[in-house]
């Protein structure tokens, strides 16, 4: 079989794409089927680094979890609840955290580079040495688009 440049490129792209979505299937299944069991596993194994890179976790309840050192890069966390969790040293590069709840979450040394944070909630979250430059740009753009009054009425922003 003769391999053309295009087919070689396509094959290379498919290999890269499939590798980009790999995550620890056992950890993912435990998290999605038994969140309390996952919490216990994390507490009993604090030195284990969990790989959930690219995992589909939209709407997942990850509240009150010890997720230190977890790899959530490129994970799909749209609408997920991470309230009161610890994500110290967590990798959230390129993650989709749109409308996710990070209220009262501890985020020391976490990395949000290239994350989609549209509508994400960070009320009373603790940031310390966290890469939030990209996050701040998105949140600033949201604030520039609308001014919210104390009654909750959205007024289009004027520039």
C-alpha positions as a printed NumPy array, in Angstrom:
array([[  0.   ,   0.   ,   0.   ],
       [  1.412,   3.319,  -1.061],
       [  1.24 ,   6.007,   1.611],
       [  0.597,   9.478,   0.25 ],
       [  1.523,  12.624,   2.1  ],
       [ -2.147,  13.328,   2.851],
       [ -2.866,   9.85 ,   4.2  ],
       [  0.326,   9.943,   6.293],
       [ -0.725,  13.299,   7.71 ],
       [ -4.219,  12.005,   8.45 ],
       [ -2.819,   8.911,  10.17 ],
       [ -0.455,  11.045,  12.262],
       [ -3.311,  13.424,  13.161],
       [ -5.568,  10.548,  14.258],
       [ -2.804,   9.082,  16.42 ],
       [ -2.173,  12.467,  18.039],
       [ -5.889,  13.104,  18.555],
       [ -6.46 ,   9.729,  20.209],
       [ -3.476,  10.257,  22.508],
       [ -4.753,  13.723,  23.454],
       [ -7.955,  12.196,  24.843],
       [ -6.436,   9.415,  26.942],
       [ -7.24 ,   9.346,  30.631],
       [ -7.121,   6.832,  33.458],
       [-10.224,   4.785,  32.653],
       [-10.32 ,   3.132,  36.084],
       [-10.234,   6.5  ,  37.895],
       [-12.821,   7.925,  35.485],
       [-15.214,   4.997,  35.99 ],
       [-14.876,   5.188,  39.771],
       [-15.461,   8.959,  39.711],
       [-18.542,   8.756,  37.496],
       [-20.123,   5.671,  39.082],
       [-19.186,   6.121,  42.744],
       [-18.128,   9.69 ,  43.656],
       [-17.934,   8.901,  47.389],
       [-15.713,   5.892,  46.615],
       [-13.542,   8.169,  44.484],
       [-13.3  ,  10.651,  47.383],
       [-12.216,   7.824,  49.703],
       [ -9.677,   6.61 ,  47.133],
       [ -8.176,  10.102,  46.876],
       [ -7.977,  10.483,  50.659],
       [ -6.304,   7.075,  51.082],
       [ -3.895,   7.645,  48.162],
       [ -2.766,  11.28 ,  48.417],
       [  0.43 ,  10.71 ,  46.423],
       [ -1.288,   9.177,  43.377],
       [ -1.495,  11.564,  40.436],
       [ -4.828,  11.074,  38.675],
       [ -4.904,  11.54 ,  34.899],
       [ -8.288,  12.732,  33.648],
       [ -6.904,  14.488,  30.566],
       [ -9.725,  15.052,  28.1  ],
       [-12.261,  13.199,  30.257],
       [-15.958,  13.931,  29.568],
       [-17.085,  15.276,  32.954],
       [-19.774,  17.77 ,  31.913],
       [-22.156,  18.324,  34.832],
       [-20.127,  16.071,  37.157],
       [-20.334,  16.57 ,  40.915],
       [-16.73 ,  17.019,  42.035],
       [-17.626,  19.044,  45.11 ],
       [-15.702,  18.599,  48.359],
       [-12.973,  16.566,  46.652],
       [ -9.249,  16.533,  47.236],
       [ -8.097,  16.86 ,  43.606],
       [ -4.516,  17.949,  44.23 ],
       [ -2.141,  17.211,  41.339],
       [ -4.992,  15.915,  39.149],
       [ -4.528,  16.303,  35.399],
       [ -7.751,  17.804,  34.045],
       [ -6.156,  19.302,  30.955],
       [ -8.594,  19.458,  28.044],
       [-11.258,  17.853,  30.258],
       [-14.878,  18.645,  29.488],
       [-16.149,  20.146,  32.743],
       [-18.985,  22.293,  31.433],
       [-21.471,  22.887,  34.252],
       [-19.457,  20.739,  36.671],
       [-19.668,  21.395,  40.409],
       [-16.218,  21.729,  41.994],
       [-17.49 ,  23.704,  44.979],
       [-15.29 ,  23.528,  48.094],
       [-12.758,  21.237,  46.422],
       [ -8.975,  21.467,  46.564],
       [ -7.258,  21.65 ,  43.195],
       [ -3.752,  22.517,  44.318],
       [ -1.179,  21.933,  41.563],
       [ -4.031,  20.856,  39.249],
       [ -3.556,  21.013,  35.491],
       [ -6.595,  22.598,  33.823],
       [ -4.838,  23.682,  30.624],
       [ -7.345,  23.889,  27.782],
       [-10.179,  22.538,  29.941],
       [-13.761,  23.507,  29.135],
       [-14.953,  24.881,  32.48 ],
       [-17.837,  26.852,  30.998],
       [-20.504,  27.481,  33.676],
       [-18.582,  25.342,  36.192],
       [-18.846,  26.199,  39.893],
       [-15.508,  26.77 ,  41.668],
       [-17.017,  28.547,  44.712],
       [-14.838,  28.281,  47.841],
       [-12.367,  26.121,  45.919],
       [ -8.662,  26.204,  46.777],
       [ -6.554,  26.628,  43.64 ],
       [ -2.914,  26.939,  44.656],
       [ -0.396,  26.514,  41.823],
       [ -3.187,  25.444,  39.436],
       [ -2.877,  26.188,  35.711],
       [ -5.885,  27.504,  33.765],
       [ -3.968,  28.371,  30.569],
       [ -6.23 ,  28.268,  27.506],
       [ -9.25 ,  27.144,  29.58 ],
       [-12.743,  28.171,  28.424],
       [-14.154,  29.81 ,  31.548],
       [-17.236,  31.5  ,  30.101],
       [-19.795,  31.805,  32.891],
       [-17.635,  29.962,  35.44 ],
       [-18.202,  30.891,  39.085],
       [-15.219,  31.564,  41.37 ],
       [-16.998,  33.074,  44.386],
       [-14.676,  33.036,  47.419],
       [-12.164,  30.825,  45.572],
       [ -8.572,  30.951,  46.824],
       [ -5.936,  31.568,  44.147],
       [ -2.266,  31.393,  45.135],
       [  0.494,  31.265,  42.521],
       [ -2.131,  30.128,  40.017],
       [ -1.864,  30.722,  36.262],
       [ -5.027,  32.72 ,  35.637],
       [ -3.922,  35.216,  32.977],
       [ -6.094,  33.629,  30.283],
       [ -8.912,  33.221,  32.781],
       [ -8.817,  36.906,  33.739],
       [ -8.941,  37.995,  30.105],
       [-12.134,  35.965,  29.597],
       [-13.751,  37.165,  32.804],
       [-12.825,  40.767,  31.992],
       [-14.466,  40.411,  28.578],
       [-17.626,  39.133,  30.259],
       [-17.668,  42.101,  32.633],
       [-17.168,  44.532,  29.765],
       [-20.162,  43.049,  27.936],
       [-22.618,  43.673,  30.76 ],
       [-22.902,  45.604,  33.979],
       [-24.952,  43.784,  36.599],
       [-26.881,  45.957,  39.013],
       [-27.581,  45.041,  42.622],
       [-31.087,  43.915,  41.569],
       [-29.578,  41.424,  39.113],
       [-30.724,  43.328,  36.031],
       [-28.323,  43.057,  33.121],
       [-27.612,  46.34 ,  31.413],
       [-25.597,  46.309,  28.162],
       [-22.213,  47.869,  28.743],
       [-21.204,  51.066,  27.034],
       [-17.656,  51.677,  25.937]])
